[in-house]
C-alpha cells in the first residue's frame, strides 16, 4: 500500500517522467528471487533495470504525443470541458505495441506474452496515459482561467 | 509527530459493518487529504477520522489545494487468488499548485469522514507552481493500495 509521489515545478509532468514511471511499473511485474544464485536469476537481475530504461526510452515519444494532442484538443475547442470524455484508446494500443516490441527482445518475452500479464500491462499504460492527458487538460483550462 | 503508512484499524471493523462501499460510480465518495510537514498529530493505524487532521490543524494549505483534499474515483473491488483488492483511478493530482506536504489520508466523505488509510510520503514533498501527483501502487494482490488477504 506504498504510494509514490510525482512532483514537477512550473507545469505538467513532462513525458520522460510518465515514461519512466510506466517503464518501472511494468518492469516491477517481473519478480526475481533475491536469494537465488542460478544463472537465470543472475541474468534476470541484470536485465530488469535495463528493461525499465529501454521501456522508458521507447514510450517517451508516445507520452509526448498524447499530451501535446490533448493540449491541441483543448486549444482548438474540440474539448470544451474538464470532464469531457477522454479518448486514450489509440495511444494505449500504440503503447502496447511498443511494449511488446521491447519485451520481444528480452529474456522476459514469454512472460509478457501471457494474457494475464498483458492485461495488467494494459491497465498500467491506460492509467498513466489517462493521467497524463488529464493533467495536461487541467493545465490548459487553468491557463484559460476556466 | 509523524505518519505511518497503515490501514486504519477502525476501518477494518467498519468494513465488517458494511460502512464502506468502494463500487465504481454507485459506491461512497472517498477523498484524499494531504497532511502538512511536521504535523502536530500522529497518523496511522490508530487514526479514525479526517477530523483527526483538522482537529490538529495538520491539513496542508497552499495554492491549488482546497480543504478536504480531492475526490478519488473508485474502481470496483476485485479478487486475485485469495486476496480482495481495490484502487482508485485516475491518480489524484493537484495542478497549478504550490505547497509542501508529508503524507496523506484517504477517508470516506459519504459516511462521516471515517478514515480508511494513511500514507507517508517518506519525507517533505514540495511543489512550486507545478503538478503534484500521488501515484497508486499497481493494483494487484501484492501491491494494491487496499487489500484484504
Interface residues (C-beta under 8 A of the other chain):
Chain A: X1 X2 X3 X4 X5 X6 X7 X8 X9 X10 X11 X12 X13 X21 X25 X28 X29 X120 X123 X124 X127 X130 X131 X134 X135 X138 X139 X142
Chain B: X5 X7 X89 X90 X91 X93 X95 X96 X104 X117 X119 X121 X125 X126 X127 X128 X129 X130 X131 X132 X133 X134 X135 X136 X137 X138 X139 X140 X143 X144 X145 X146 X147
